[in-house]
């Protein structure tokens, strides 16, 4: 039997001021084409289906469209909630959806929900674990001493009867990490030693009873610990830090006799996200302009700040998302010891230093007056300063 593993669809997301509805529909249509071509039996969707807990009307219509297309093709869907989703909203109508082979687990009720499939000798149990917090799980297992997300997931699995004679697949949305290193991050995810985006780390070794673990939460596609524990990654590049990522969808083949086979099928976006670097003149030279409709993150190496650089860029690249600089001034700023920059300096001195570093000239009296007025309005300095 064959499955596609998806995660972090983030339907309804925008990229700065750019609406991604058409981009998301384009990539979902591409996934539907892959499903047809590969004769897929099921789709595993590992959470963060929506970008917001209260999704837009366009986002809900897009999910509706995708699920209807899959149902009409006779493809089963196994979907869990992520930390961006509203459990109740994603769970709405789930009982009715089951009549169309769409299985949703959005609210943890103390048990690890399971759906069983069979095709000849191949028997598969698919377990669905929605995003859970330690406090939620502690409610159902008050005597287990659950202190962390890792404890919570291990307790859930320990209290689940898993038939090891069958092939077992888990769909989950958690921050799962290896023993020695954390997953490569992208987007707005921020990492400490124990958490990512305020979600605590779960050790991959707690999934040893599963033949494949379909993970969501990390946007960069990658394995964790072993090939069969994997983040699908988001289907589109949702942040500038993902500009160099190549997006794929894992195609999973499961049979009774063999180990799970994994093939990474490339995804090609309607509009790519690219990072380009050089002087303004070089980047906008006609011979260097390629795919102007792409989302562009530009780093200018010009020594002087260019007035209305964004407006100039968007005449050639209308979907320019961000412009920054890499020159002698910015490199000098990077060397500044920020922890000591404010020692024994007045507000005026700090602003003068900053202006000098940025523009290699002195700030005018009129400009300083504007900065002082803005600082007073936000309470940084008082009226006497």
C-alpha positions in Angstrom: 0.0 0.0 0.0 1.2 3.5 -0.8 0.9 6.7 1.2 1.8 10.4 0.9 3.1 12.1 4.0 2.2 15.8 4.3 2.5 18.3 7.1 2.5 22.0 7.9 0.1 23.0 5.1 -0.5 26.3 6.9 -3.5 27.0 4.8 -4.4 30.7 4.9 -0.8 31.8 5.4 0.5 35.0 3.8 4.1 35.9 3.1 4.5 39.5 4.4 1.8 41.3 2.3 1.5 38.6 -0.3 -1.5 36.3 -0.3 -0.5 32.7 -0.9 -4.0 31.2 -1.7 -3.2 30.5 -5.4 0.3 29.2 -4.5 -1.2 26.8 -2.0 -3.9 25.6 -4.4 -1.3 25.1 -7.0 0.8 22.9 -4.8 -2.2 20.9 -3.5 -3.2 20.3 -7.1 0.3 19.0 -7.7 0.0 16.7 -4.8 -3.3 15.4 -6.2 -1.6 14.7 -9.5 1.2 12.7 -7.7 -1.5 10.8 -5.9 -3.1 9.9 -9.2 0.1 9.0 -10.9 1.3 6.8 -8.0 -2.1 5.2 -7.3 -2.0 6.3 -3.6 -4.1 4.5 -1.0 -3.9 7.1 1.7 -2.6 10.6 2.7 -1.1 11.2 6.2 -1.4 14.9 7.2 0.7 15.6 10.3 -0.8 18.8 11.7 -0.7 22.6 11.3 -3.3 22.2 8.6 -4.3 25.8 9.1 -2.0 28.7 9.8 -4.2 30.2 12.5 -6.5 28.8 15.1 -9.4 30.8 13.6 -8.8 30.1 9.8 -10.1 32.4 7.1 -13.0 31.5 4.9 -10.5 31.0 2.0 -8.4 28.6 4.0 -11.4 26.4 5.1 -12.6 26.3 1.4 -9.2 25.2 0.3 -9.1 22.4 2.8 -12.6 21.4 1.8 -11.6 21.3 -1.9 -8.5 19.2 -1.1 -10.4 16.7 1.0 -13.3 16.4 -1.5 -10.8 15.7 -4.3 -9.1 13.0 -2.3 -12.4 11.4 -1.3 -13.7 11.3 -4.9 -10.5 9.5 -5.8 -11.1 6.9 -3.1 -8.0 8.0 -1.2 -8.1 7.7 2.6 -7.0 10.6 4.7 -5.5 10.4 8.2 -5.1 13.9 9.7 -4.1 15.2 13.1 -4.1 18.7 14.6 -1.0 20.8 15.1 -0.1 23.5 17.6 -1.4 26.2 15.0 -4.8 24.5 14.7 -7.9 24.9 16.8 -8.7 21.4 18.0 -12.5 22.0 18.0 -12.6 23.6 14.5 -10.5 20.9 12.9 -12.5 18.2 14.6 -15.9 19.6 13.5 -17.7 17.1 11.4 -15.1 14.4 11.9 -17.7 11.7 12.5 -19.5 12.5 9.3 -16.2 12.7 7.4 -15.4 9.1 8.3 -18.1 7.9 5.9 -15.8 9.2 3.2 -12.7 7.6 4.6 -11.4 10.9 6.1 -10.2 10.2 9.6 -9.4 13.2 11.9 -7.9 13.1 15.3 -7.8 16.7 16.6 -8.6 16.2 20.3 -6.7 13.9 22.6 -9.2 11.9 24.7 -6.8 9.7 26.6 -6.3 7.1 23.9 -4.2 6.8 20.8 -6.7 6.6 18.0 -6.2 3.8 15.5 -7.4 2.8 12.0 -6.7 -0.6 10.6 -6.2 -1.3 6.9 -5.6 -4.6 5.0 -4.6 -5.5 1.5 -3.9 -9.1 1.0 -1.2 -10.1 3.5 -0.4 -6.5 4.3 -2.1 -5.4 7.5 -1.5 -1.8 8.7 -2.5 0.0 11.9 -2.4 3.7 11.6 -2.2 5.6 14.9 -3.1 9.3 15.0 -1.6 11.5 17.8 -2.8 15.1 17.7 -0.6 17.8 19.2 -0.5 17.3 23.0 0.9 19.1 25.9 2.1 17.5 29.1 -0.8 19.1 31.1 -3.4 17.5 28.8 -1.9 14.0 29.1 -1.5 14.4 32.9 -5.2 14.8 33.1 -5.8 11.2 31.8 -2.8 9.6 33.6 -2.7 11.4 37.0 -0.5 8.8 38.7 2.3 8.7 36.0 4.3 11.7 37.1 4.3 13.4 33.8 6.6 16.4 33.9 7.5 17.0 30.2 6.2 16.5 26.6 8.6 13.6 26.3 7.1 12.0 29.4 3.6 12.6 28.0 4.2 11.0 24.6 6.0 8.0 26.1 3.1 7.4 28.5 0.6 7.5 25.7 2.5 5.0 23.7 3.2 2.8 26.7 -0.5 2.6 27.4 -1.4 1.7 23.8 -1.6 -2.0 22.8 0.5 -2.2 19.6 0.3 -5.4 17.5 3.9 -5.9 16.3 2.7 -8.5 13.8 1.2 -5.7 11.7 2.9 -2.8 10.1 2.5 0.2 12.4 2.4 3.9 11.3 2.1 6.9 13.6 1.0 10.4 12.5 2.1 13.0 15.0 2.8 16.7 15.5 5.6 17.2 18.1 9.1 18.5 18.2 11.0 15.2 17.9 14.8 15.3 18.0 17.7 12.9 17.8 20.0 12.0 20.6 22.9 14.2 19.6 21.5 17.0 17.5 18.2 18.8 16.9 16.4 19.0 13.6 17.4 21.7 11.1 14.9 24.5 11.6 13.4 27.0 9.2 10.9 29.8 9.3 9.8 31.4 12.5 10.7 28.4 14.6 13.1 29.3 17.3 15.1 26.8 19.3 16.5 26.5 22.7 18.2 23.4 24.1 14.8 21.8 25.0 12.1 23.5 22.9 11.2 24.9 19.5 8.5 27.5 19.2 7.7 26.8 22.9 7.2 23.1 22.2 9.4 20.8 24.3 11.6 18.2 22.8 10.5 14.5 22.4 13.2 11.8 22.0 12.8 9.8 18.7 13.7 6.5 20.5 10.2 6.4 22.0 8.9 5.4 18.5 10.7 2.1 18.2 7.5 0.1 17.9 6.5 2.0 14.7 7.6 1.1 11.2 7.0 4.7 10.0 6.5 7.9 11.9 4.9 10.8 9.9 5.9 13.9 11.7 4.8 17.6 11.4 6.0 20.8 13.1 9.5 21.4 11.5 9.3 23.0 8.0 12.6 21.6 6.7 12.1 18.0 5.3 14.4 15.6 7.1 14.8 12.3 8.9 15.2 12.1 12.7 17.3 9.3 14.1 16.4 6.8 11.4 15.0 7.1 7.9 11.5 5.9 9.0 11.0 8.8 11.4 10.6 11.8 9.3 9.4 15.4 9.0 7.7 15.9 5.6 8.4 19.6 5.8 6.0 22.2 4.6 5.0 21.9 0.9 5.9 25.6 0.3 8.7 27.9 1.4 7.0 30.0 4.1 10.0 32.1 5.3 13.1 33.7 3.9 15.3 31.2 5.8 13.8 28.4 3.6 15.0 30.0 0.3 17.6 27.3 -0.2 15.3 24.4 0.8 14.1 21.9 -1.8 10.6 20.9 -1.0 9.5 17.2 -1.4 6.6 14.9 -0.4 7.5 11.5 1.0 6.0 8.6 -0.9 5.7 5.6 1.5 5.3 2.1 0.3 4.3 -0.5 2.9 4.2 -4.3 2.4 4.0 -7.2 4.8 7.4 -8.7 3.9 9.7 -5.7 3.4 10.9 -2.7 5.3 9.0 0.5 4.6 10.3 2.1 1.4 10.6 5.9 1.2 10.9 8.0 -2.0 11.1 11.8 -1.9 9.0 13.2 -4.7 10.0 16.8 -5.7 7.5 19.6 -5.4 7.7 22.6 -7.8 6.0 25.8 -6.6 4.0 28.2 -8.7 6.4 31.0 -7.5 9.7 30.0 -6.0 11.4 31.9 -3.2 14.9 33.0 -4.0 17.7 34.9 -2.3 19.8 37.0 -4.6 22.9 39.1 -3.7 24.8 41.9 -5.5 24.7 45.6 -6.3 21.4 47.1 -7.4 22.8 47.6 -10.9 23.9 44.0 -11.2 20.7 42.4 -9.8 18.4 44.5 -12.1 20.5 44.1 -15.2 18.3 42.5 -17.8 20.7 39.6 -18.5 20.6 38.7 -14.8 16.8 38.9 -14.3 15.3 35.4 -14.2 11.8 34.3 -13.1 10.7 37.8 -12.2 7.4 36.5 -10.6 9.3 34.6 -7.9 9.3 35.8 -4.3 12.6 37.6 -3.9 14.8 38.3 -0.9 17.6 40.6 -2.0 20.8 41.5 -0.3 22.4 44.6 -1.7 26.2 45.1 -1.6 26.1 48.8 -2.5 28.1 50.9 0.0 25.4 53.7 0.0 21.8 53.3 1.1 19.6 53.5 -1.9 16.5 55.6 -1.6 13.3 53.6 -2.2 15.2 50.4 -3.1 12.0 48.3 -2.5 10.0 50.4 -5.0 12.8 50.2 -7.6 13.1 46.4 -7.1 9.4 45.8 -7.4 9.3 47.4 -10.8 11.3 44.4 -12.0 10.5 41.8 -9.3 6.9 42.6 -8.2 7.0 40.0 -5.5 10.1 41.3 -3.7 9.6 40.4 0.0 12.6 41.9 1.7 15.8 43.9 1.0 18.8 44.2 3.3 22.4 45.2 3.0 25.8 43.5 3.2 28.5 46.2 3.1 31.3 47.7 5.1 28.8 49.6 7.3 26.7 46.6 8.2 29.7 44.4 8.9 31.1 47.1 11.2 27.8 47.1 13.1 28.0 43.3 13.5 31.3 43.8 15.3 29.9 46.2 17.8 29.6 44.8 21.4 25.9 45.6 22.0 26.1 44.8 25.7 28.5 47.8 26.2 27.3 50.3 23.5 24.9 52.1 25.9 27.4 52.5 28.8 27.6 56.1 30.0 26.0 57.5 26.9 23.1 59.8 26.5 20.1 59.2 24.1 21.6 61.8 21.7 25.0 60.1 21.7 23.5 56.7 21.1 21.5 58.0 18.1 24.5 59.9 16.7 26.6 56.7 16.9 23.9 54.6 15.2 23.4 57.2 12.5 27.2 57.5 11.9 27.5 53.7 11.6 24.6 53.4 9.2 25.1 56.4 7.0 28.7 57.4 7.4 27.7 61.0 8.2 26.4 63.1 11.0 22.8 63.4 11.9 21.2 66.8 11.4 19.5 68.8 14.1 16.1 68.4 12.4 16.5 64.7 12.3 17.6 64.5 15.9 14.5 66.5 16.9 12.3 63.9 15.1 14.1 61.1 16.9 13.6 62.8 20.3 9.9 63.4 19.7 9.4 59.7 18.7 11.3 58.6 21.8 9.2 60.8 24.1 6.0 59.4 22.6 6.9 55.8 23.4 8.4 56.7 26.8 12.0 56.0 26.1 13.0 59.5 27.3 11.1 62.0 29.4 10.1 65.6 28.5 13.3 67.0 30.2 15.7 65.0 28.0 
